[in-house]
Amino acid sequence: MSDVSPILALPYIQAAQAQKHVTHNEAIRLLDLLVQLTVADRNRSAPPATPAVGDRHIVAAGATGDWAGQSGRIALRETGVWSFIVPLQGWRARVLAEAVDVVFDGSNWSVAVPVQVPQLGINTSADAINRLAVSAAATLLTHEGAGHQVKVNKAAATDTASLLFQTNWSGRAEIGLAGSDDLSVKVSANGSSFSDALRVDAATGVVQLPAGAAVADGTAALPGLRFSADADTGLRRPGANQIGMVTGGVQRAVLSTTALQVDLPVTGTAVQASSHDATAGRLARAFATGGLFGWGVAQGGALGTAVADANAVVVTGLYATGSATANLPAVPAGTQIGLLEVFAGSGGDALHQRWTANSANGNVRAWQRRSTGGVWQAWALIYNQSNLLGPVSTAGGQPTGAVIERGSNANGEFLRLADGTLICTRSGLSAASVSTALGAVFRSADIAWTFPQAFAAAPVVSGQADDSDAWMTAAAPGTAAVTLRLVSAVSKAAAVGLRVTATGRWL
């Protein structure tokens, strides 16, 4: 019979053996080492500096010092010395430093593979589909010091990884990855037809509500659809077929089937940025200093900065002009201050401008022009009761002053028209007598008449005597004067008056 046991090599007490307690104690020592085998670590190749009695280690490869030559063995610290146990294949030890179990395969220690069972039923029966089955009032999965995850894995995107909630073994709700990698929440009333209530796109995180969502009507203080960080801001339903927009607990806008009611100013890029903003699609709004395209300016308000160039203003509206505004009518330098009115027709080519200049004497002087084919025509003066009468002037063949000019001086009266016509009259001329014989008739002395306004060319002179027996004759007139005579069939000793008219052109 062997002196030791065949598995753990525990010493046997021999027949008639003296000091039997020694052999017995040795066996107890080995059992104390090997039963519920636990070691501090398995990665040391040299003993610790201050070991305690009872310390156990699995000696790592390349052992040195007191452990030299003991790699793979179990080192036990006894009183003052190290003892080494040779492990047998299949021995298992718990490594405290790593919190793992290791198994000796005859050559090396390896981490033990967890025990696997094909099926597990706790208080109920498992089957080939439900390999883990639990029947209990609750199932607890908790952490071991930090977080905790429950993982449901599937093989491919088209497979399903989900949590299915049932009533009497019939599905009623499902949460998870059902047939795709998008997270979905589905519900069913019969266990066979499921409707998507919520879907989260795996690529973008966008949340979809395929079946829609129903929220409470809410109030202005607490809208039915609101924000977690701002509970008094959101959307509410103030009445049938109405949507109310609420901010800060106050309803600001209401959309119904007939109108959109907005109870606060509209701002942003959807509305005009300035009084003359003509961006297509923007809402028009009034400005305190510019009105709407110049209209609706408050009394004492302004139309904004004076335009630099009248040719560049092609948007309907009212504009201020300044002393340096270019391409206005020919007015004295520095007097371009005024009002420019613009009317834009269809297509942007039928443009009309009217400019009214400020005038110190109160006269209203206005001009207008059009643009055709992108080319501005010349400015044309607009005549009215304030400039119809006055000094007549022209430039380039076009009138630049009043239409009719009337005046008088010691030489008579004159009438100038804007078309260049000049009419001069005199009624104070007379002949002292008509008594100089000239054949069968009598004549007066020469009468000189200087025109009250000079003509551009010799005018046509006509006149009449204040006597039925006398008539007037005239020598070839000049541009500034003419010589006149009275002729009579009978001698006239008394003075005879004369009325005379000269008609011609002043330009």
C-alpha angles and dihedrals in degrees: 000000000000120000092229137044115264097236110034096017091235112172117251123221106244125220114274088004116163119220091027091171090067093060092042093050091049090055090048090050091054092047089051088054099044107034111090087002111212126172130189095228144331104217102076120109093180130042120261117264096243109025122182126223109270096027112144129196137171104235112236124223118283094035117191140183115016087354097053111138093011100099113150094015128114111254116209121191111220128170104316096332143071120238122197128210121199107225123225125225111278097026112144127208135180113231106210096194091059101028090229137119118237130197128206111230095190094274110033142021113243134179109270118248110239116253111266125203124187094224137011127191121183111198088337141051124277122210140191092281101033097043092167114047128174127186110191144116089256141358119220125203111176140170128263097219106319134023131337132214131195108206125201109184130191131192101231140011092254092056125086130252109172150125112251120201116202141191112209089343093308118117117247105162136014129193123186144047103333110182094329141041092261115106110240139180114208132182134195137188096200108026094248107064114055127188124205109240097172136009129184116199110235093213100046108016090234112157117224128192102201093182094041128240133265119208133180119271090244129188135256089263093047113019118205090238108039144146124264092226094041110035096176094057124079143063129318139175107240094176146339112319092000135122118198125200113213130191125175092357094302125107107236103175139014126201117199136163091272109033150003111236115199118187101188136051116286115231139164135067092317091072134051114289092206139009091267099038105136099179108151116255097016122130116247119237136175121251124208094231102025107032113203110320085335095308119113095030111164117246108279091017126129134235093226132252115352113258117252098214126021091204090065096055106096102144120097111256148080120291135183119233125206138204091273100043109132130223098028123134118293101276129147113289113272094022097094091107109123148091124302116200117195128193117186119200129202118303093022092264103089097077127165126188130188122188125194117193125214110247128199093207095053096249115140110231116181136168134193138195142168136222118224123180089355092301120115117225122221119282114262121206114237112223124216139153091287096059105022091094122043142072112347119221139159140200124195091353093304125108115252100173137039125326098234128030120187126185147148142204138166090295095057140269130313138195119201121191127201090242090065100263116143123191120185124187136184128185102170099075122110142169117235089219142340099220110114107114115236107175109290093351140053128233139194130235118274115285115206118210120189109200116243086229126024120243127227089230136006109298131216110261124202135162150151137231123235089237129077093220096053136068137185131249128185135203119227103299124229127212094264106029147005136207115233135191137187120225125195138181089225132039115267117201096178125072117273121208123228134207115197138182131192119194124189143103132298094202 
